[in-house]
Amino acid sequence: MSKKLIVGILAGVAGFITFIGVVFMVLTLTGSISLLKNSITITSESYEKEYDGEGIDVNRYDVLGKLYEGDRVSIEFYDTSCNVGTYTTYFEAKILNKDDKDVTESYNITKNYGTVTITKRELTLRVKSEEEEYDGKELKATDYEIVEGKGSLAEGDILDVTLTGSIKEIGEAKASLVYAIYSMKNGEKINVTSNYKVLAEDGILTKSAIPLTIKSDGASYEYDGKYHSVDTYTTPKLKVSEDDTDSTHTEHLALGDTISYTSLTNEKNVGNYSNDYEVVILDSLGNDVTKNYAITMLYGEISILRRDIIVASENIEKEYDDETYVAQGNSNYTLDGTLADGDLLKVNFTQVATQAGSYDNTFYTAIYNAEGENVSNNYNAKNIFGTITIKPRLIEISTKSDDKVYDGTELKNTSDPEVSISTPLLIGHTLYAVFNGSIVNAGEIQNYCSITIKNAQGRDVTRNYQITLNLGTLTIYKRELTLRASSYSKAEDGNPIVSNSWYIVNGNMADYEYLDVTVTPEFPLSTVGTVRNILTYQIVNKDGQILTQAQNNYDIKVLNGILSIYEAQNKPVYLAPKDVYSKYVDDETTITPTEIIGFDYYASLGYSIEYVLTGTQTGIGTSVSSIIKDSIRIKDNSNVDVTAQFTIDDDHLFTGLLQIYEKEITIITPSLTEEYNGLAHSTILAPTISGADNLVIDYEVVGSQKNVGTSMNEIKINGVYDITDTEHLNNIMDHYYIHITLGTLKISQKAITVSTSSVTSSIQTESYISGAIDETTLDLCDNHHIEQSIVTLDYVGSKQNAITIIILDENGEDVTYNYDITYNYGTLSLTN
């Protein structure tokens, strides 16, 4: 049998058994065979482990190969460290049989050495955090812990820990630890700290502040110019002793601590002030430990209240003197109440009064202390305004009376009025009278005049005089006139008796007015008897147009004539030259009588008459014409002189009228309506002139209107000249009746809006407020300016900012009435 086969059989029956901690091999052979050296390989295991305070694991090796039956391997490792590191696992190997006899020589043994790596053992240590309220003592770390789940000590190892960190004041401090780890094997203390990977976690030591509530007290004072502070305090929640059982007393001081206070508020002026203060808390050693308290600081209120005073301006009364009045000095006000010691009241009067009227005696106040500081806000000063009354000067004016008989022309008395002055005009003041009364037709009106008084600067000061007007009268009496209808008689001839003639017994007509007379019998008469010869009339102009108004300007007495028919005897006849009227042409214009009236009836019967007329009128004027009685010859239709059959005497002969009247020129001045602009207005439009052909009229339109109102657009006629009279040497104005119709000049008020400001403020910052008008916002005429009253408010509340204005022109004349002023008032408001 070969050797290989023997080995193979032996291998087949070999048993390989491994026990923990001991490795051995028993090789059992059955039968009686020769033992050959067997080859085995022993390999120590390479591995890694965490430090556990123990050495290598002796059971960690492998045997490769076969042992004879009953043999076993005995391994003895060389000593290796249990500390962290990497080590080769050297060992010695023996083969023992079942009798523990060393049979190593029967084997070829190969040894392979492995390595063991011991790693650091992880361990987490944590200082336990601690917290407490400030008590003046140190807080130190007292404990630590091995954090569960983050490592542990190896069996038999112990920790040696020193804790560090402390805190006394409020806040946080770190609590750390210093450690060492020891092994106590074999009774020997060996430092094995390096075998551990230790994570040391710091703890936190916390001192919290003690809560403490402190409140400063408050107080109220009336302003007196002195500084005020309140240095008392309360701690409403602080325990008063260890035995204090009041449930609201929840706060305390650390043992031995004391509180001191310092007031920071010291005020003298009006207002509400927080009573600020500082707190210092000291421990028993005098150290400032204030920061260790969580102090809730409550503040009382120090109130300095306004001091009440009433300032009232005096009532002033004076007569107008054209001087500007402003109240001044202490005598013009009274003070109700007292000022703080050392304070001084200054009263500034603001009302400026010149014109007659009543004004608030306005002012504003300011109060200063001894250092010159304005302390007005420390007073509740109520201002009461007195009244400034400027009384107008009294003046009485009487206008004169005048009268005349109606003549178709204007009656206007412009004589200086009689002035009775109980209070004389001021020096430099002048009175101007403008007469507005005029009358043309019969009747009576007051002789009204408008009065203007101006001072030395030309300013209208009329409003400052109380004027009593005693008005005279302008009277035009009716023009008296007696008209007579002619009387006539004739011998009965079977024909009706008629006589249309008439004459003026007394009086005459006004220029350019004429009578249109009708004379008729009261009833027809043709037999012997009498009848009234009735005269009726109308007043007409030269063109025969009836002048209705003129009828009322005459007191005309009418004497009716008598017409009679008698039995045929002498024939009465009433004769007169026919009136002749002619319009003026030139100075050579001449008229004479040319025919008679009163013979028409006899002429109709075939009679004729011869006569001689006398009378001449050259140039403008009126004269009479007459019939020379002895020149009268009456002939019948046979041309036989029958003059003796007629009654012809002075009672039957009348005069006629010769009149050359002025040529009429009509002038109409234009009218103008404008809004007031501070300028005098006159029209530049030429008047309308008619009836002036080939004439030149020298005229001036002198009407002018500056202020609001209406006046006539007056015209002044200087002369009338022939168009050929280029040098105006021969004024022929008296040859013309110039009829003037005046237009009007009307000035209406200028509309402006005055808006006063609204002002709101606090009486804490301003003792009074006032509002004014910005003159630049007003649509005034050029060079006009305003004087404005001042409205002030010096108490808590509101009122209308009812400023009024006077508008003055460049000469200082009051022209307010020329404006239609709309006021939009703002509001003055003072709050606390």
PyMOL commands that set and color helices and strands:
alter all, ss='L'
color gray80, all
select helices_A, chain A and resi 3-12+104-106+185-187+193-195+290-292+330-332+376-378+462-464+549-553+600-604+629-631+643-645+650-652+733-735+775-777+816-818
alter helices_A, ss='H'
color red, helices_A
select strands_A, chain A and resi 18-19+22-23+38-44+47-50+61-65+72-77+85-88+91-96+107-112+115-119+121-127+130-133+139-140+144-151+157-164+166-167+171-183+190-191+196-201+203-208+210-216+219-222+233-234+258-263+271-274+277-282+293-298+301-305+307-313+316-319+333-336+344-349+357-361+363-368+379-384+386-391+393-398+402-405+418-420+430-435+443-446+449-454+465-470+473-477+479-485+488-491+502-506+514-521+529-540+554-559+561-566+571-572+576-577+580-583+590-591+596-597+608-610+613-614+617-618+621-627+633-635+646-647+656-661+663-668+672-675+688-690+695-701+709-712+715-722+736-741+744-748+750-755+759-762+769-771+785-788+791-793+797-800+805-808+819-824+827-831
alter strands_A, ss='S'
color yellow, strands_A
deselect
rebuild
show_as cartoon
